[in-house]
Amino acid sequence: MERVTGIGGVFLRARDGEALRAWYAEHLGVDMGEWGGKQFAWTPGGSTTWAIFDADAEHLGEPAQSSMVNYRVTDLDAMLAQLRTAGVTVSDEVSDTDYGRFGWAHDIEGNKFELWQPPAGE
Amino acid sequence: MERVTGIGGVFLRARDGEALRAWYAEHLGVDMGEWGGKQFAWTPGGSTTWAIFDADAEHLGEPAQSSMVNYRVTDLDAMLAQLRTAGVTVSDEVSDTDYGRFGWAHDIEGNKFELWQPPAGE
């Protein structure tokens, strides 16, 4: 059978696209293209995880939030500090696991997102 | 400044997680792990595109759909045929571009998703 081989993209609908794009550029350092997005080239050892959660999953933020994106970062602590300094809502929780370190924050439209510092070499 | 370096994951909230996971396994060939998802390893030349669309973007499906995932496939025509044979709602439109071929369909919960056959070598 034919099978999906990877995650080629994720597209978010904003209430105010211009403001949300500016927010991600300013706080998460996304070099936004003229078309409102960025193509992240795959690097050796990396991966993108895709999963379907149950309706009551607290991990995805408020019940009305229908999806959550996980963003790779090089230095989780530095990214969290950068966000806190800018007044962004950042979770106090940081999760240290065998597959990396995780933190969470909310964007200007209230979407919870995940930050992930993978283990070295992944 | 600290910058996001890639898309590490995308997580979807289902109304009926068990049914939606089974649907993606059956129709899109996703080998679902025990935890309800799959880790797609990055391959040379690949990329994941991330973008923020405006509120009225028709590309993302119905106005209530807040995000859309793009899935990489090896043979778009074969995947679309597989979906049609199974009775899945598939768009008649196929887009041929310099950066690949695109098609669209809807899952069992009404989420529009994109299928992408990248150019050879990407």
gemmi code that builds the backbone of each chain (N, CA, C; Angstrom):
import gemmi

chains = {
    "A": [
        ("MET", (0.834, -1.207, 0.000), (0.000, 0.000, 0.000), (0.863, 1.251, 0.000)),
        ("GLU", (0.263, 2.343, -0.400), (0.956, 3.638, -0.334), (0.972, 4.117, 1.110)),
        ("ARG", (2.100, 4.728, 1.503), (2.247, 5.185, 2.879), (2.805, 6.605, 2.927)),
        ("VAL", (2.346, 7.364, 3.891), (2.978, 8.651, 4.191), (4.425, 8.384, 4.599)),
        ("THR", (5.356, 9.193, 4.066), (6.775, 8.967, 4.364), (7.377, 10.041, 5.269)),
        ("GLY", (6.616, 11.083, 5.543), (7.148, 12.140, 6.405), (6.169, 13.288, 6.532)),
        ("ILE", (6.517, 14.217, 7.401), (5.688, 15.410, 7.582), (6.293, 16.526, 6.737)),
        ("GLY", (5.592, 16.889, 5.680), (6.105, 17.894, 4.747), (5.778, 19.310, 5.154)),
        ("GLY", (4.794, 19.468, 6.020), (4.448, 20.826, 6.415), (3.376, 20.868, 7.473)),
        ("VAL", (3.328, 22.013, 8.167), (2.234, 22.272, 9.097), (1.873, 23.741, 8.960)),
        ("PHE", (0.583, 23.958, 8.779), (0.087, 25.301, 8.475), (-0.952, 25.695, 9.518)),
        ("LEU", (-0.755, 26.863, 10.099), (-1.626, 27.332, 11.171), (-2.508, 28.465, 10.680)),
        ("ARG", (-3.773, 28.457, 11.093), (-4.677, 29.558, 10.766), (-4.657, 30.540, 11.936)),
        ("ALA", (-4.346, 31.792, 11.663), (-4.304, 32.815, 12.704), (-5.590, 33.629, 12.705)),
        ("ARG", (-5.910, 34.192, 13.864), (-6.980, 35.190, 13.862), (-6.458, 36.453, 13.192)),
        ("ASP", (-5.225, 36.831, 13.526), (-4.571, 37.992, 12.907), (-3.220, 37.508, 12.378)),
        ("GLY", (-3.211, 37.137, 11.121), (-2.029, 36.526, 10.526), (-0.799, 37.415, 10.602)),
        ("GLU", (-0.964, 38.669, 10.277), (0.188, 39.575, 10.247), (0.814, 39.687, 11.644)),
        ("ALA", (-0.042, 39.825, 12.644), (0.473, 39.966, 14.014), (1.125, 38.672, 14.496)),
        ("LEU", (0.515, 37.552, 14.173), (1.072, 36.283, 14.655), (2.394, 35.954, 13.951)),
        ("ARG", (2.469, 36.248, 12.663), (3.733, 36.031, 11.953), (4.838, 36.905, 12.559)),
        ("ALA", (4.490, 38.146, 12.858), (5.480, 39.051, 13.456), (5.927, 38.540, 14.824)),
        ("TRP", (4.985, 37.962, 15.552), (5.299, 37.442, 16.886), (6.288, 36.279, 16.800)),
        ("TYR", (6.047, 35.350, 15.898), (6.958, 34.204, 15.754), (8.327, 34.645, 15.238)),
        ("ALA", (8.346, 35.655, 14.396), (9.630, 36.160, 13.910), (10.404, 36.804, 15.061)),
        ("GLU", (9.701, 37.581, 15.883), (10.369, 38.326, 16.952), (10.813, 37.423, 18.105)),
        ("HIS", (9.956, 36.503, 18.504), (10.241, 35.759, 19.734), (10.862, 34.382, 19.519)),
        ("LEU", (10.550, 33.749, 18.379), (11.118, 32.424, 18.125), (12.136, 32.458, 16.993)),
        ("GLY", (12.400, 33.648, 16.474), (13.473, 33.790, 15.499), (13.203, 33.124, 14.166)),
        ("VAL", (11.933, 33.002, 13.801), (11.618, 32.402, 12.502), (11.781, 33.465, 11.412)),
        ("ASP", (12.700, 33.217, 10.497), (12.885, 34.126, 9.359), (11.741, 33.905, 8.384)),
        ("MET", (10.739, 34.738, 8.520), (9.511, 34.539, 7.766), (9.704, 34.966, 6.314)),
        ("GLY", (9.350, 34.086, 5.399), (9.414, 34.452, 3.996), (8.293, 35.409, 3.625)),
        ("GLU", (8.358, 35.921, 2.429), (7.326, 36.858, 1.970), (5.956, 36.206, 1.939)),
        ("TRP", (5.960, 34.890, 1.830), (4.693, 34.163, 1.738), (4.176, 33.741, 3.120)),
        ("GLY", (4.871, 34.150, 4.205), (4.331, 33.916, 5.536), (4.762, 32.633, 6.206)),
        ("GLY", (5.876, 32.071, 5.753), (6.319, 30.829, 6.371), (7.796, 30.596, 6.178)),
        ("LYS", (8.219, 29.405, 6.567), (9.629, 29.042, 6.431), (9.749, 27.560, 6.098)),
        ("GLN", (10.685, 27.257, 5.211), (10.962, 25.871, 4.866), (12.186, 25.442, 5.673)),
        ("PHE", (11.972, 24.555, 6.645), (13.070, 24.088, 7.500), (13.704, 22.855, 6.859)),
        ("ALA", (14.965, 22.982, 6.442), (15.669, 21.860, 5.825), (15.956, 20.781, 6.857)),
        ("TRP", (15.796, 19.537, 6.443), (16.085, 18.411, 7.337), (17.591, 18.249, 7.487)),
        ("THR", (18.004, 17.913, 8.714), (19.420, 17.710, 9.019), (19.624, 16.262, 9.473)),
        ("PRO", (20.844, 15.760, 9.339), (21.095, 14.341, 9.650), (20.713, 13.985, 11.087)),
        ("GLY", (20.051, 12.851, 11.233), (19.706, 12.358, 12.559), (18.410, 12.886, 13.125)),
        ("GLY", (17.808, 13.855, 12.423), (16.588, 14.469, 12.930), (15.335, 13.680, 12.601)),
        ("SER", (14.234, 14.135, 13.148), (12.957, 13.475, 12.904), (11.824, 14.434, 13.240)),
        ("THR", (10.668, 14.140, 12.706), (9.450, 14.859, 13.084), (8.445, 13.832, 13.570)),
        ("THR", (7.928, 14.070, 14.760), (6.955, 13.153, 15.351), (5.544, 13.648, 15.078)),
        ("TRP", (4.701, 12.731, 14.709), (3.290, 13.036, 14.438), (2.457, 12.135, 15.316)),
        ("ALA", (1.419, 12.677, 15.922), (0.593, 11.850, 16.796), (-0.814, 12.398, 16.880)),
        ("ILE", (-1.731, 11.505, 17.139), (-3.127, 11.874, 17.373), (-3.438, 11.641, 18.842)),
        ("PHE", (-3.913, 12.690, 19.496), (-4.252, 12.611, 20.915), (-5.768, 12.495, 21.093)),
        ("ASP", (-6.160, 11.969, 22.233), (-7.583, 11.872, 22.536), (-8.155, 13.259, 22.854)),
        ("ALA", (-9.469, 13.349, 22.789), (-10.166, 14.633, 22.941), (-9.826, 15.330, 24.259)),
        ("ASP", (-9.616, 14.549, 25.311), (-9.408, 15.149, 26.629), (-7.925, 15.317, 26.985)),
        ("ALA", (-7.053, 15.226, 25.987), (-5.607, 15.293, 26.254), (-5.218, 16.675, 26.784)),
        ("GLU", (-4.717, 16.717, 27.994), (-4.312, 17.998, 28.573), (-3.008, 18.505, 27.963)),
        ("HIS", (-2.252, 17.582, 27.377), (-0.962, 17.959, 26.795), (-1.108, 19.004, 25.692)),
        ("LEU", (-2.260, 19.022, 25.021), (-2.444, 19.943, 23.887), (-3.011, 21.302, 24.292)),
        ("GLY", (-2.965, 21.627, 25.551), (-3.459, 22.935, 25.971), (-4.954, 22.912, 26.248)),
        ("GLU", (-5.590, 24.057, 26.095), (-7.025, 24.171, 26.364), (-7.797, 23.231, 25.438)),
        ("PRO", (-8.972, 22.775, 25.902), (-9.748, 21.831, 25.090), (-10.044, 22.333, 23.671)),
        ("ALA", (-10.140, 23.649, 23.490), (-10.450, 24.186, 22.164), (-9.254, 24.136, 21.223)),
        ("GLN", (-8.063, 23.895, 21.760), (-6.877, 23.845, 20.892), (-6.837, 22.495, 20.191)),
        ("SER", (-6.891, 22.522, 18.879), (-7.045, 21.276, 18.123), (-5.728, 20.688, 17.643)),
        ("SER", (-4.646, 21.431, 17.802), (-3.345, 20.884, 17.415), (-2.250, 21.609, 18.181)),
        ("MET", (-1.090, 21.003, 18.245), (0.052, 21.642, 18.885), (1.298, 21.327, 18.060)),
        ("VAL", (2.150, 22.340, 17.909), (3.393, 22.160, 17.169), (4.547, 22.073, 18.155)),
        ("ASN", (5.501, 21.190, 17.842), (6.736, 21.062, 18.607), (7.856, 21.668, 17.765)),
        ("TYR", (8.552, 22.637, 18.352), (9.643, 23.323, 17.654), (10.985, 22.886, 18.229)),
        ("ARG", (11.902, 22.528, 17.341), (13.251, 22.168, 17.776), (14.057, 23.414, 18.107)),
        ("VAL", (14.797, 23.328, 19.172), (15.708, 24.405, 19.538), (17.061, 23.798, 19.917)),
        ("THR", (18.079, 24.622, 19.890), (19.430, 24.158, 20.202), (19.692, 24.195, 21.701)),
        ("ASP", (19.146, 25.215, 22.350), (19.399, 25.429, 23.776), (18.079, 25.808, 24.432)),
        ("LEU", (17.430, 24.820, 25.029), (16.099, 25.060, 25.594), (16.122, 26.141, 26.661)),
        ("ASP", (17.066, 26.057, 27.573), (17.101, 27.028, 28.668), (17.254, 28.451, 28.142)),
        ("ALA", (18.105, 28.616, 27.127), (18.302, 29.949, 26.563), (17.035, 30.437, 25.868)),
        ("MET", (16.344, 29.535, 25.180), (15.100, 29.940, 24.514), (14.028, 30.321, 25.529)),
        ("LEU", (13.909, 29.523, 26.590), (12.911, 29.846, 27.619), (13.234, 31.185, 28.279)),
        ("ALA", (14.515, 31.425, 28.514), (14.918, 32.698, 29.118), (14.593, 33.867, 28.184)),
        ("GLN", (14.842, 33.665, 26.895), (14.537, 34.703, 25.904), (13.038, 35.035, 25.912)),
        ("LEU", (12.217, 33.996, 25.989), (10.771, 34.210, 25.992), (10.323, 34.912, 27.274)),
        ("ARG", (10.851, 34.448, 28.411), (10.455, 35.063, 29.687), (10.842, 36.542, 29.732)),
        ("THR", (12.036, 36.838, 29.239), (12.499, 38.230, 29.233), (11.555, 39.112, 28.426)),
        ("ALA", (10.966, 38.512, 27.378), (10.061, 39.262, 26.518), (8.629, 39.287, 27.051)),
        ("GLY", (8.417, 38.661, 28.206), (7.086, 38.681, 28.805), (6.136, 37.633, 28.268)),
        ("VAL", (6.682, 36.642, 27.566), (5.842, 35.571, 27.026), (5.459, 34.608, 28.149)),
        ("THR", (4.241, 34.047, 28.052), (3.772, 33.074, 29.024), (4.498, 31.749, 28.815)),
        ("VAL", (5.350, 31.400, 29.791), (6.164, 30.191, 29.710), (5.823, 29.290, 30.884)),
        ("SER", (5.665, 28.003, 30.615), (5.386, 27.053, 31.685), (6.605, 26.889, 32.582)),
        ("ASP", (6.346, 26.729, 33.892), (7.452, 26.492, 34.824), (8.034, 25.091, 34.642)),
        ("GLU", (7.238, 24.210, 34.044), (7.653, 22.815, 33.909), (8.672, 22.650, 32.784)),
        ("VAL", (9.733, 21.907, 33.082), (10.668, 21.460, 32.046), (10.817, 19.957, 32.224)),
        ("SER", (10.708, 19.218, 31.133), (10.765, 17.768, 31.198), (12.088, 17.275, 30.626)),
        ("ASP", (12.851, 16.561, 31.461), (14.117, 15.969, 31.025), (13.889, 14.488, 30.782)),
        ("THR", (14.119, 14.045, 29.546), (13.857, 12.650, 29.213), (15.030, 12.085, 28.422)),
        ("ASP", (14.958, 10.784, 28.160), (16.003, 10.139, 27.355), (16.010, 10.661, 25.927)),
        ("TYR", (14.867, 11.200, 25.471), (14.802, 11.693, 24.097), (14.803, 13.221, 24.031)),
        ("GLY", (15.345, 13.814, 25.057), (15.542, 15.255, 24.992), (14.864, 16.012, 26.112)),
        ("ARG", (14.977, 17.325, 26.036), (14.397, 18.209, 27.044), (13.257, 19.006, 26.413)),
        ("PHE", (12.183, 19.172, 27.172), (10.981, 19.806, 26.662), (10.518, 20.957, 27.554)),
        ("GLY", (10.032, 21.994, 26.903), (9.414, 23.102, 27.611), (8.185, 23.553, 26.830)),
        ("TRP", (7.391, 24.420, 27.446), (6.137, 24.829, 26.807), (5.875, 26.317, 27.035)),
        ("ALA", (5.208, 26.912, 26.065), (4.828, 28.321, 26.180), (3.574, 28.547, 25.346)),
        ("HIS", (3.078, 29.769, 25.398), (1.874, 30.125, 24.639), (2.180, 31.307, 23.727)),
        ("ASP", (1.655, 31.246, 22.501), (1.854, 32.384, 21.597), (0.808, 33.460, 21.861)),
        ("ILE", (0.876, 34.525, 21.096), (0.043, 35.695, 21.342), (-1.437, 35.414, 21.102)),
        ("GLU", (-1.747, 34.327, 20.388), (-3.158, 33.967, 20.176), (-3.611, 32.871, 21.136)),
        ("GLY", (-2.751, 32.531, 22.109), (-3.149, 31.574, 23.138), (-2.859, 30.127, 22.817)),
        ("ASN", (-2.178, 29.870, 21.702), (-1.832, 28.495, 21.347), (-0.646, 28.015, 22.168)),
        ("LYS", (-0.827, 26.911, 22.870), (0.288, 26.286, 23.552), (1.201, 25.649, 22.505)),
        ("PHE", (2.499, 25.812, 22.680), (3.439, 25.130, 21.797), (4.545, 24.509, 22.638)),
        ("GLU", (5.228, 23.555, 22.024), (6.253, 22.783, 22.722), (7.617, 23.138, 22.150)),
        ("LEU", (8.598, 23.238, 23.015), (9.984, 23.466, 22.595), (10.780, 22.239, 22.967)),
        ("TRP", (11.623, 21.812, 22.046), (12.321, 20.536, 22.229), (13.796, 20.682, 21.894)),
        ("GLN", (14.610, 20.370, 22.876), (16.055, 20.284, 22.645), (16.402, 18.811, 22.555)),
        ("PRO", (16.598, 18.293, 21.329), (16.882, 16.865, 21.181), (18.239, 16.523, 21.793)),
        ("PRO", (18.458, 15.238, 22.073), (19.780, 14.814, 22.539), (20.827, 15.131, 21.469)),
        ("ALA", (22.056, 15.301, 21.859), (23.131, 15.591, 20.907), (23.153, 14.532, 19.810)),
        ("GLY", (23.260, 14.982, 18.557), (23.363, 14.056, 17.441), (22.035, 13.666, 16.826)),
        ("GLU", (20.942, 14.100, 17.431), (19.628, 13.771, 16.846), (19.004, 14.995, 16.196)),
    ],
    "B": [
        ("MET", (20.245, 35.851, 18.850), (19.052, 35.374, 19.524), (18.854, 33.879, 19.280)),
        ("GLU", (18.095, 33.256, 20.164), (17.735, 31.850, 19.983), (16.682, 31.734, 18.887)),
        ("ARG", (16.827, 30.687, 18.073), (15.903, 30.503, 16.956), (15.415, 29.059, 16.895)),
        ("VAL", (14.173, 28.900, 16.485), (13.671, 27.566, 16.156), (14.491, 27.034, 14.986)),
        ("THR", (14.902, 25.756, 15.075), (15.733, 25.182, 14.008), (14.990, 24.154, 13.157)),
        ("GLY", (13.784, 23.814, 13.538), (13.045, 22.836, 12.743), (11.727, 22.489, 13.400)),
        ("ILE", (10.941, 21.721, 12.684), (9.651, 21.269, 13.216), (9.849, 19.866, 13.772)),
        ("GLY", (9.775, 19.777, 15.096), (10.033, 18.502, 15.756), (8.811, 17.619, 15.869)),
        ("GLY", (7.640, 18.232, 15.725), (6.450, 17.416, 15.856), (5.182, 18.185, 15.587)),
        ("VAL", (4.138, 17.448, 15.269), (2.806, 18.043, 15.168), (1.819, 17.038, 15.759)),
        ("PHE", (0.992, 17.551, 16.658), (0.094, 16.702, 17.433), (-1.335, 17.170, 17.218)),
        ("LEU", (-2.197, 16.238, 16.869), (-3.588, 16.562, 16.554), (-4.513, 16.057, 17.649)),
        ("ARG", (-5.503, 16.870, 18.008), (-6.512, 16.434, 18.969), (-7.703, 15.865, 18.189)),
        ("ALA", (-8.077, 14.646, 18.482), (-9.200, 14.004, 17.796), (-10.456, 14.079, 18.655)),
        ("ARG", (-11.598, 14.042, 17.994), (-12.830, 13.856, 18.768), (-12.871, 12.412, 19.269)),
        ("ASP", (-12.485, 11.480, 18.404), (-12.411, 10.065, 18.774), (-11.023, 9.572, 18.381)),
        ("GLY", (-10.107, 9.639, 19.333), (-8.716, 9.337, 19.035), (-8.504, 7.934, 18.491)),
        ("GLU", (-9.147, 6.954, 19.095), (-8.952, 5.576, 18.667), (-9.375, 5.392, 17.210)),
        ("ALA", (-10.526, 5.972, 16.863), (-11.031, 5.820, 15.494), (-10.157, 6.577, 14.497)),
        ("LEU", (-9.707, 7.764, 14.885), (-8.910, 8.554, 13.939), (-7.524, 7.926, 13.736)),
        ("ARG", (-6.942, 7.407, 14.811), (-5.662, 6.717, 14.662), (-5.811, 5.507, 13.724)),
        ("ALA", (-6.889, 4.766, 13.902), (-7.117, 3.593, 13.048), (-7.305, 4.020, 11.589)),
        ("TRP", (-7.954, 5.170, 11.399), (-8.195, 5.658, 10.039), (-6.869, 6.013, 9.355)),
        ("TYR", (-5.998, 6.714, 10.053), (-4.710, 7.083, 9.450), (-3.832, 5.852, 9.207)),
        ("ALA", (-3.946, 4.872, 10.079), (-3.181, 3.646, 9.859), (-3.694, 2.908, 8.626)),
        ("GLU", (-5.005, 2.842, 8.490), (-5.600, 2.064, 7.398), (-5.438, 2.762, 6.045)),
        ("HIS", (-5.661, 4.069, 6.010), (-5.744, 4.741, 4.707), (-4.459, 5.447, 4.289)),
        ("LEU", (-3.675, 5.908, 5.254), (-2.429, 6.600, 4.903), (-1.198, 5.775, 5.278)),
        ("GLY", (-1.445, 4.580, 5.782), (-0.327, 3.670, 6.017), (0.610, 4.083, 7.128)),
        ("VAL", (0.094, 4.822, 8.090), (0.950, 5.240, 9.206), (1.046, 4.102, 10.218)),
        ("ASP", (2.248, 3.597, 10.402), (2.473, 2.550, 11.406), (2.416, 3.187, 12.784)),
        ("MET", (1.261, 3.118, 13.382), (1.037, 3.834, 14.627), (1.692, 3.092, 15.789)),
        ("GLY", (2.473, 3.820, 16.575), (3.078, 3.214, 17.753), (2.044, 3.012, 18.842)),
        ("GLU", (2.453, 2.333, 19.886), (1.530, 2.097, 21.000), (1.068, 3.396, 21.643)),
        ("TRP", (1.880, 4.438, 21.473), (1.554, 5.716, 22.093), (0.720, 6.609, 21.160)),
        ("GLY", (0.328, 6.101, 19.981), (-0.602, 6.856, 19.143), (0.024, 7.764, 18.120)),
        ("GLY", (1.281, 7.507, 17.784), (1.920, 8.358, 16.786), (3.077, 7.672, 16.114)),
        ("LYS", (3.796, 8.448, 15.319), (4.947, 7.906, 14.607), (6.043, 8.963, 14.525)),
        ("GLN", (7.284, 8.497, 14.676), (8.438, 9.378, 14.542), (9.000, 9.182, 13.137)),
        ("PHE", (8.837, 10.193, 12.293), (9.314, 10.114, 10.917), (10.760, 10.616, 10.855)),
        ("ALA", (11.681, 9.717, 10.532), (13.096, 10.097, 10.442), (13.314, 11.000, 9.225)),
        ("TRP", (14.162, 12.005, 9.403), (14.481, 12.911, 8.302), (15.414, 12.229, 7.317)),
        ("THR", (15.195, 12.483, 6.052), (15.998, 11.903, 4.978), (16.705, 13.032, 4.229)),
        ("PRO", (17.844, 12.721, 3.576), (18.633, 13.778, 2.923), (17.812, 14.549, 1.875)),
        ("GLY", (17.970, 15.845, 1.893), (17.310, 16.682, 0.907), (15.897, 17.098, 1.259)),
        ("GLY", (15.358, 16.543, 2.344), (13.980, 16.843, 2.706), (13.834, 18.122, 3.517)),
        ("SER", (12.599, 18.496, 3.775), (12.312, 19.711, 4.539), (10.888, 19.640, 5.056)),
        ("THR", (10.639, 20.436, 6.077), (9.272, 20.624, 6.560), (8.966, 22.115, 6.516)),
        ("THR", (7.873, 22.444, 5.866), (7.472, 23.842, 5.741), (6.472, 24.197, 6.831)),
        ("TRP", (6.672, 25.355, 7.422), (5.776, 25.851, 8.467), (5.292, 27.225, 8.029)),
        ("ALA", (4.022, 27.480, 8.201), (3.504, 28.785, 7.785), (2.274, 29.151, 8.586)),
        ("ILE", (2.075, 30.445, 8.710), (0.880, 30.983, 9.354), (0.011, 31.624, 8.270)),
        ("PHE", (-1.224, 31.189, 8.200), (-2.169, 31.710, 7.214), (-3.129, 32.693, 7.879)),
        ("ASP", (-3.693, 33.549, 7.057), (-4.685, 34.497, 7.560), (-5.996, 33.781, 7.882)),
        ("ALA", (-6.828, 34.434, 8.673), (-8.071, 33.840, 9.165), (-8.970, 33.346, 8.035)),
        ("ASP", (-8.957, 34.061, 6.917), (-9.888, 33.717, 5.839), (-9.257, 32.807, 4.780)),
        ("ALA", (-8.135, 32.200, 5.092), (-7.429, 31.363, 4.104), (-8.266, 30.141, 3.725)),
        ("GLU", (-8.639, 30.054, 2.474), (-9.441, 28.916, 2.029), (-8.591, 27.654, 1.915)),
        ("HIS", (-7.276, 27.842, 1.819), (-6.373, 26.695, 1.652), (-6.466, 25.729, 2.827)),
        ("LEU", (-6.809, 26.241, 4.003), (-6.831, 25.403, 5.200), (-8.168, 24.712, 5.439)),
        ("GLY", (-9.030, 24.676, 4.438), (-10.303, 23.991, 4.625), (-11.355, 24.915, 5.208)),
        ("GLU", (-12.318, 24.318, 5.894), (-13.403, 25.096, 6.483), (-12.852, 26.106, 7.487)),
        ("PRO", (-13.571, 27.234, 7.666), (-13.063, 28.271, 8.584), (-12.764, 27.770, 9.991)),
        ("ALA", (-13.466, 26.727, 10.434), (-13.242, 26.218, 11.791), (-11.963, 25.389, 11.893)),
        ("GLN", (-11.381, 25.017, 10.770), (-10.150, 24.212, 10.820), (-8.977, 25.134, 11.117)),
        ("SER", (-8.300, 24.878, 12.214), (-7.276, 25.830, 12.665), (-5.868, 25.458, 12.230)),
        ("SER", (-5.714, 24.281, 11.655), (-4.400, 23.907, 11.154), (-4.556, 22.846, 10.077)),
        ("MET", (-3.515, 22.695, 9.273), (-3.530, 21.647, 8.248), (-2.141, 21.038, 8.177)),
        ("VAL", (-2.100, 19.718, 8.043), (-0.822, 19.017, 7.934), (-0.601, 18.615, 6.475)),
        ("ASN", (0.656, 18.722, 6.045), (1.069, 18.264, 4.719), (1.870, 16.978, 4.911)),
        ("TYR", (1.429, 15.927, 4.239), (2.093, 14.621, 4.344), (2.852, 14.319, 3.058)),
        ("ARG", (4.104, 13.920, 3.208), (4.918, 13.519, 2.051), (4.506, 12.124, 1.581)),
        ("VAL", (4.435, 11.973, 0.291), (4.171, 10.664, -0.301), (5.149, 10.455, -1.454)),
        ("THR", (5.326, 9.209, -1.820), (6.256, 8.877, -2.905), (5.574, 8.975, -4.265)),
        ("ASP", (4.313, 8.599, -4.316), (3.568, 8.570, -5.574), (2.183, 9.142, -5.308)),
        ("LEU", (2.009, 10.420, -5.638), (0.747, 11.098, -5.310), (-0.439, 10.428, -5.994)),
        ("ASP", (-0.313, 10.129, -7.280), (-1.441, 9.541, -7.999), (-1.862, 8.212, -7.374)),
        ("ALA", (-0.878, 7.410, -7.001), (-1.201, 6.115, -6.393), (-1.885, 6.302, -5.039)),
        ("MET", (-1.421, 7.287, -4.261), (-2.056, 7.541, -2.960), (-3.484, 8.047, -3.143)),
        ("LEU", (-3.684, 8.960, -4.090), (-5.044, 9.469, -4.315), (-5.969, 8.346, -4.780)),
        ("ALA", (-5.444, 7.469, -5.628), (-6.252, 6.339, -6.101), (-6.603, 5.412, -4.937)),
        ("GLN", (-5.625, 5.176, -4.057), (-5.864, 4.328, -2.886), (-6.980, 4.902, -2.012)),
        ("LEU", (-6.933, 6.230, -1.824), (-7.950, 6.878, -0.994), (-9.324, 6.814, -1.670)),
        ("ARG", (-9.363, 7.103, -2.973), (-10.650, 7.080, -3.687), (-11.267, 5.679, -3.652)),
        ("THR", (-10.441, 4.682, -3.824), (-10.936, 3.301, -3.814), (-11.580, 2.971, -2.466)),
        ("ALA", (-11.032, 3.591, -1.408), (-11.551, 3.326, -0.068), (-12.742, 4.224, 0.278)),
        ("GLY", (-13.152, 5.080, -0.674), (-14.307, 5.930, -0.424), (-14.000, 7.215, 0.327)),
        ("VAL", (-12.721, 7.561, 0.413), (-12.327, 8.794, 1.114), (-12.627, 10.009, 0.220)),
        ("THR", (-13.012, 11.129, 0.846), (-13.278, 12.369, 0.123), (-11.965, 12.960, -0.359)),
        ("VAL", (-11.758, 12.948, -1.666), (-10.517, 13.433, -2.274), (-10.858, 14.576, -3.230)),
        ("SER", (-10.076, 15.643, -3.165), (-10.294, 16.763, -4.076), (-9.944, 16.371, -5.502)),
        ("ASP", (-10.716, 16.898, -6.456), (-10.406, 16.639, -7.868), (-9.151, 17.391, -8.292)),
        ("GLU", (-8.823, 18.434, -7.557), (-7.695, 19.281, -7.945), (-6.355, 18.624, -7.610)),
        ("VAL", (-5.445, 18.678, -8.570), (-4.051, 18.307, -8.320), (-3.197, 19.449, -8.836)),
        ("SER", (-2.262, 19.892, -8.009), (-1.428, 21.028, -8.388), (-0.016, 20.562, -8.743)),
        ("ASP", (0.394, 20.871, -9.970), (1.753, 20.540, -10.428), (2.586, 21.809, -10.378)),
        ("THR", (3.653, 21.791, -9.584), (4.466, 22.996, -9.426), (5.942, 22.629, -9.537)),
        ("ASP", (6.780, 23.647, -9.529), (8.223, 23.418, -9.564), (8.710, 22.724, -8.292)),
        ("TYR", (7.965, 22.865, -7.217), (8.386, 22.240, -5.964), (7.547, 21.019, -5.623)),
        ("GLY", (6.963, 20.425, -6.629), (6.308, 19.149, -6.421), (4.847, 19.131, -6.816)),
        ("ARG", (4.218, 18.001, -6.554), (2.811, 17.818, -6.893), (2.000, 17.701, -5.610)),
        ("PHE", (0.829, 18.325, -5.608), (0.008, 18.413, -4.408), (-1.421, 17.926, -4.675)),
        ("GLY", (-1.963, 17.239, -3.695), (-3.358, 16.853, -3.717), (-3.937, 17.032, -2.317)),
        ("TRP", (-5.256, 16.925, -2.206), (-5.910, 17.184, -0.935), (-7.037, 16.193, -0.683)),
        ("ALA", (-7.260, 15.896, 0.574), (-8.358, 15.001, 0.948), (-8.810, 15.373, 2.364)),
        ("HIS", (-9.839, 14.697, 2.838), (-10.368, 14.944, 4.185), (-10.360, 13.641, 4.972)),
        ("ASP", (-9.986, 13.758, 6.253), (-10.020, 12.562, 7.087), (-11.420, 12.341, 7.655)),
        ("ILE", (-11.555, 11.306, 8.462), (-12.867, 10.883, 8.946), (-13.492, 11.898, 9.908)),
        ("GLU", (-12.678, 12.809, 10.437), (-13.222, 13.861, 11.306), (-13.411, 15.184, 10.553)),
        ("GLY", (-13.215, 15.157, 9.235), (-13.480, 16.349, 8.430), (-12.296, 17.286, 8.267)),
        ("ASN", (-11.137, 16.890, 8.747), (-9.938, 17.718, 8.587), (-9.384, 17.589, 7.173)),
        ("LYS", (-9.247, 18.722, 6.503), (-8.577, 18.709, 5.208), (-7.078, 18.497, 5.439)),
        ("PHE", (-6.463, 17.644, 4.621), (-5.006, 17.501, 4.696), (-4.438, 17.524, 3.287)),
        ("GLU", (-3.148, 17.792, 3.233), (-2.452, 17.958, 1.955), (-1.501, 16.787, 1.754)),
        ("LEU", (-1.424, 16.325, 0.526), (-0.473, 15.269, 0.159), (0.513, 15.872, -0.815)),
        ("TRP", (1.774, 15.546, -0.621), (2.835, 16.204, -1.401), (3.840, 15.182, -1.909)),
        ("GLN", (3.986, 15.156, -3.191), (5.047, 14.347, -3.806), (6.159, 15.317, -4.200)),
        ("PRO", (7.234, 15.381, -3.410), (8.311, 16.341, -3.710), (9.006, 15.964, -5.021)),
        ("PRO", (9.710, 16.926, -5.619), (10.519, 16.606, -6.797), (11.569, 15.553, -6.422)),
        ("ALA", (12.013, 14.803, -7.398), (13.031, 13.777, -7.148), (14.252, 14.397, -6.467)),
        ("GLY", (14.737, 13.743, -5.434), (15.946, 14.203, -4.746), (15.683, 15.138, -3.582)),
        ("GLU", (14.426, 15.530, -3.387), (14.117, 16.436, -2.257), (13.377, 15.700, -1.156)),
    ],
}
model = gemmi.Model(1)
for chain_id, residues in chains.items():
    chain = gemmi.Chain(chain_id)
    for i, (resn, *xyz) in enumerate(residues, 1):
        res = gemmi.Residue()
        res.name, res.seqid = resn, gemmi.SeqId(i, " ")
        for name, pos in zip(("N", "CA", "C"), xyz):
            atom = gemmi.Atom()
            atom.name, atom.element = name, gemmi.Element(name[0])
            atom.pos, atom.b_iso = gemmi.Position(*pos), 0.0
            res.add_atom(atom)
        chain.add_residue(res)
    model.add_chain(chain)
structure = gemmi.Structure()
structure.add_model(model)
structure.setup_entities()
